[in-house]
Amino acid sequence: MVRRLAQDKIKPRAREIDLSGHYPQDIFEEFAKADLLGLCIPEEYGGSGAGILGLTLAIEEVTKYSNVLGLMLLLTRLPTGPVMIAGTEEQKRRYLPGIASGEKRASFCLSEPGAGSDVAGMTTRVIADPQVEGGYLLSGTKCWISGAMQADWFVVFAKNGDPASRHHSDIGCFIVEADQSGVTRPRVDHKMGVKGIDTADVLFDNVKVAPEQVIGGGFRLIMQSLNAMRPIVAARGIGLAEGALMYATQYVKNRPAFAQTIADFQGIQWEIAKCATEIEAARLLTYRAAWLADQGKFTKEYVPQLSMAKYYASEVAVKTSGLAVQLLGAAGYMEDHPTEMYYRDARQLTIVEGTSQVQLGLIGRGVVANDLWWD
């Protein structure tokens, strides 16, 4: 069903969405009608309960044609993850059904101008609200927030106390409504790729956070939320790599050169074979990681397996999309073909939700700590 939707609705629109940069509301509504917005949300909160593996499979199909729309599906899990992991029953019932139905959208506010991979370096802070017991006042700036302009609410991570403190226990998680006083979205970024879903700054100026908007959770919740997302980001890489290689392969099969087609050259076939093999390897890593995350195995001891999927799939996406451009030659560099779009979009994947270097560090520490294959 998802494959058919991707071929019928997304493939014809993908290039136009990229070139215009306009949010594809009509495709969002198609996703809602197909019940794809609640794949990761349990049935008791309005979702389908398909889990991370179900969402991974859907994103893989969608991103064969549009990484923007893969991100649209990803944003149904990224901000809802902290609510599902550590939220109260009241918070789950209040915030999850609207995401599943498409009536509401949300964003995940973690990165700051001076704190990307260095999460403990965040300076957004909360102080106790003197007028409300258990409430807080939230101030700070979050940046590079995907889907910020469409979001109805945010999950925001902030420090409770000294912004200079690097104690993990000082970090908390809060739900903030987009229309609350003191919340502004003053600037939309102009991006290299993944155009069609805005990335923007979100500013919080003494925003009142009621007790029922406090999730808590601390640094551990950040890591659990991001760990569970690794296979979902990886799925975007797999789908993109598949789409780029499929397109380039069809092109070289039909492009004559030196009294044969480009695809007839053994050297070209070898390059295609390498990428095809790496895509399959990335897919298996990703499916295993998604299965682990669905079993609740996104805690520290499973980090290497989760990070392997994200690292490898995103790097394969960059390599394969680069090959696609090369195989088309000058044509691949032009907007007449989607290959340059695939390449621009792929470059985001090695950065978002943990850079490739961060993933290698996490994998390496896991290996050194004997957390993998041996007793």
N, C-alpha and C positions, 0 to 999 in steps of 0.2 A: 504493500500500500504506500509506504513512504517512497519507495523507488519510483512508483508511478507518479506520485505527486511531484517529486523532484524533476522528473522528465517532462511532465506536462505543464507545470506551473513555474518552476524555478529556472530550468534551463533557458527558456525563452526570455526571461527577465534579468538574468544574472549580469549581463554586460551593461544593460541600461542602468541597473542599480549602482554598479561601480562607477560609471561615468557621471551620473547625476549626483550621486551621494545622498539622495533622498531616502528617508526611512520608508521601507516597503510595508506600509500598513496593510495593504491587501494580502500580502503573503502571511503576515502575522494572523490575520483573520482566517486564512486557509489552515494554518497550523491549529488554531483554536477549534475550527470545525472538525478537524481530523483527530482531535484529542491528543495532540502532541505536546501541549504546553504543561501537562501534568505527569509526564512519564516518570519523573523521579519522586513525585509526591504520593504518599500512601493513599489508598482508597478512602480511608476514613476522613481524609481532608480534601476530598474532591479529585484526587489524581487517579491514575491508572495503576500505580504500584509496579510499573515495569522496571524500576530501579535504574541504577547507573549503567548497567549493561544494556538495558533497553534504550536509554538515551544515547549511549555510545553508538549503537547500531543505526539509530535514526540520523544522528549527526554525520556519520560516515557517508550515508547516502546523499544527504543534502549538500555537503561540502564538495562533492564531486563537481558541482556547478557553481556554488556560491559559499565562500567562507563567511560572508556577512550573515547569511541565514543560518549557518551552523552556529555562529555566535549568538544569534537570536534565541536558538534553542538552549544553548549553554547557559544563558542568563535566566533560565527558569530554575536552575540548580545552584548556581554560584551564590546568590544572596539568600536563597532559602535554606542552604546547607546549615548555617549556624542555628537557624530556628529549629530545624529538624533534629540537630544533634543535641542542643542544649537549651532550647526554648521551653517555656512552660506550656501546659496544655491549652491555656487561654490564648497564648501567642500563636500557637499552631493553628487553632481554630479561627483566629482573627485574620492571619496573614497568608496562610497557604492556599485556601480555596480560591481566592481571587487570582492568584498566579495560575492555578490549574485551569481556570475557566477563560483566562485572557482578559478579565475585567480589570486586573491590576498588573503593574510591572514593577520591578525592583532592581536595585543595583547594590554592588558590594564596594564599600568605601574603606580601602586599606592604604593604598599608596599615597605618598606625599611628595612634595617637591624635593625634599632632602632625605626621603626614606622610602626606597623601593624594596630591594631585596633585604635591606637592613631594617626589618620590621621593628626591632626594639628602638630604632632611632626616631620613631614617630614623635611629633610634638603636639598633635591634637590632644586636648585634655578635657576632662570633666572635673568639676568641683561640686561639692554638695550644694544643693539648692536650699538656701536658708528658709524658704517659705514652704517647702514641701518635704516632709520626712520621707527619706528613701529616694528622693528625686535628685536630679543633677542639672547643671548648666554645662553645655557642651560648646567648645570653641576650637576652631582650627580649620585647616585647608586640606582637602583631599584632591588628588589630581589623577588624570588619565583614567577616569571612571567610565567604563563602557556602559552605554545605555542610560547615562545620567539624565539626559534631556527628556526621556520618555518615562522615567521612573516615578512611581507614586510613593514609594518608600525606600529607605536605605538601611542596610546594616552598616554600622559605623564602629570602627575600632578606635579607642582612645585610651589615654593614660589617666588614671585616677591618682593625682598627686603631682609631683615634680616632673615636668616634661623632660628634664635631663636624666631622669632615672632610667636605668636599663634593666630593672628588675621585671622579669616576666609576669610576676604576680600583680604588677601595677596596671596591666592592660585589661580593659573590659570591652564588652560588645553591647551595642545599644541599637534599638530600632528607632528611626527618625522618619516622620512623615514629610514628604517633599513640600507640602504647603504650610508647614509650621513656620511661625515667625522666627526670623534669623537665618533661614536657609535660603541660599542664593546659588544660582548656577551661572556665573558671569561670563564664562569663556568656553567656547567650543574649539577643540584642537583641529588643525588641518593635518590630516594623516597621509602617509605614504600609500597605505592600502586599507583593506577592510572598511571601505567607505559605504555608508548607508546606515550604519549605527553610530551615533555620535559618541565621541569620547570627550569628556568635559571636566572642568574643575567643579567641585562642590564646596561651598564655604559655609561654615557654621559659626554664627556669632551669638554667643550666649543663648543657645537654643535650649528650651526647657525640655528635659527628659523625665517623664513621669515614671514612677516605680514599675508600672506594668510594661514599660518600654525597655527595661533593663534585662539583658540576657545573661551578662556576666561572662564566664568562660575563660577569660584571659588568653595568654599566648598559646596555651594548649589548644584552645578552640580554633585559633587561626590556623595552626598547623594541621589539625584534623580536617578542617574545612578545605584547605588547599590540597592536602593529600588525597582526599576523596575526589578532587577535581582533576587529578593528573590524567586518568584514562579518558576523561571527557575532552580535555584539550588535545590529547593524543589522537582522538577520533577525528578532530578537525584536520590534523596533519595527514592522516591516512586518506581521508576522502579527497583532500586537495591533491595529494600526490597521485592518487588514482586518476582523478580528473585530468590532471596535466599530462600524465603519461598516455592515457587513452587518446586525448586530443592529438598529441604529437605523433603517436604511432599511426593514427589514421592519416595524418598529413604526409608522413614520409612514405607510406604505402602508395600514395597517389602522386607523389612529386617525382617527375623524371629527372635524371641526372646521369650523364655519361652512358647513355643508351640502356639504362635500367632505372629502377626506382631507388631512392635513397635507402629504403628499407632492405634492399637486396645486398647492401654492403655488410659484410660480416662484422666489421668494427662497430657499425651502428647497432646491429643486433646485440652485440655484447653489452653495449651501454644500456640498452633497453632491458636486457636480461638482468643486469646488476640491480637496476632500480626496481624492477618487478619483484625480485627476490627480497630486497630490503623492505618493500611495502608489505609483503606477506609476513616477514619476520616481525615488523612493527605491529601488524594486525594481531598476531598471536600474543605478543607482549601486552597489548592493550586489552584484549579480551580477558586475559588472566588478571590484569590489574583491576578491571571493572568488576570481575567476579569477586575478587578479594574485598574491594570497597563495599560491594553489596552485602558481604558477610560481616560488615563492621570492622574489617581488618585494615583500617587506615591509621592505626596507631604506630608508634615509633618503630616497632620491630618489623613492620611491613613496608616502611618507607622506601628501601632500595627497589623493591619490585614495582612499586607505584611510580617512582621517579624514572626508572628505566623506560617505561612506556612513554612518558611525556618527553623525555630527552630524545629518545631514538626516533619516535614518530615525527617530532618537529624538525629534527635535522634531516630526516629522509624527505620531508616535504620541501625543504630548501634545496636539497640536492636534486630532487626529481624535477621540480619546477624550473631550476636552472638548466637542466638538461633539455627540458621541453623548449625553452627559448632557443637554446643552441641548435637543436635539431631543425627548427624552422628557419634558422639563420636570420637574415634581415627582417623577414616577415614576422618572426617571433617577437621582435622588438617593437612592433607596431600595434596600435590599438585595433587594427583590423582583426586581430586574433586574441583570444583570451589568455594566451601564454604569459604575456607580461603582467596581467592581472594576477594569475596564479603565483608568479614570482614575488610580486609586491606583497600579496596577502601572506605568503609563507613566511616572510621575514618577521612578521609579528609573533609567530608561534614559538620561536626560540627565546622570546623575551617575556611574554605574559605569564603570570601565575607561576613564577619561578624560572629564571633564565637557565639556559643550558649549563652554564657554569655552576649555578646553585644546585642543579640536579646532579651533576657529576660529583659535587662535594657530598651530597646526601648519600649517593650510591657508594662512594668511596669510604665514607665513615661506616656504612653498614657492612661492607666487606671486611674492613679492618677490625670491626667489633665482632666478627664471626657470626653475623646475623643471617647468613644466607644458606649455604648448602651443607655445612658440616655441624656436628654436634659440639 
